[in-house]
Amino acid sequence: MAVLREHRLSGPPMDPNMHFQDSFYLATHIIYATSAYSGVKTFESDMPWLYKYIRRSFSFWMTQARLKLKDPGVYVDVDGVGEALDNLRGTGLTEVTDSMVCEGTVWLLDTQLKNGSWPVWFDGGDDDDSHDSYDLMHSTWVCTQVMSYPNPHFYTSDPGCRPLDLQTSDSTSPQTHDRQAQMPDCTPWLRAPEI
């Protein structure tokens, strides 16, 4: 990890040499390696510099998603959104506890195609003829994985306590109303981007 701490990750926006894209996937895969591909809970405090980078990149992709609402030619990395969400969920965050996770989850649900898959978009065009088999399945693989949470042991250390996301909801119970009051705003990606 010491060498990786010294490696300079290129931040957004996209660049012609793909430095940001390469850095982003290096960052998500470092987290995947440390979490046994989301099999083991991770902690942002173990690699704060890396999670800061993931959050900054994820914020960029959500800004792109807002822009794409007005201009379909704007590139959004669906795989990248899925991997960033997967990394954040691997720390135990949920739509209830983190506004970025909530925003990304709502966007992924809205972006899912009628056949259950997710689109394959590339910077410079979305021509389906240019996608190989891996391209066609990767976004759906990643997005399906991130939408298949929760892993109950990620959210609580008390074995007798069920995680918030798995509790049955009774809309008349005070606990349900408390949870709804604590829900973060999940719709920031629907608002017009600040220019």
C-alpha positions, 0 to 999 in steps of 0.5 A: 500500500505504501507504493500506491499511496505515492501513486498520483491518481488523475482526477476528473474530467475525462482526458484524451489519454484516459489517465482519469479512466485508468486511475479511477479503475485502479482505485476501485480495484484496489478497494476490490482487492482489499475487500475480496471483491466485496466479500469482506467489509472495508473501512474508509478510515483504512484508506481515506485518501482512496475513498476521497478519490472515489467520492470525488470521481463519483461526484463527477459521474453524477454531474455528468448524469445530470448533464446527460438529461439535457444532452444525450451525447454527454458521457457517463460511465455506467460501470464506473458509477456501479463500481464506486457504489459497490466500493461505498456499499462495501463499507456498510453505507446504504441509501439511508445513511449516505446521500451519494449512495442514495443518489447513485442507486436512484440513478442506476434504477432509472438508467436500467433498461427494460430488459433488466440490463444496463446500457453500455456507453463509451466516451465518444459515442454509444454505437452498439456495434463497437462493443465486445462481449465483455463490454456488453456484460460488464455494466450489467454485472457490476450494477447487478452486484451493487444492487444485490446488497445488503450483506447483513454483517456489513451494517451492524456488529450486534448479531441480534440486530437486523440491519435497517434495510432488512427490517420489515416496514410498517408505515404506521410504526414510529420507527418507520417514520423516524427512518423516513425522516432520516432518509437523505435526499435521493434526487439531487441528480434530477436537479439542473447542474450548477454552471 
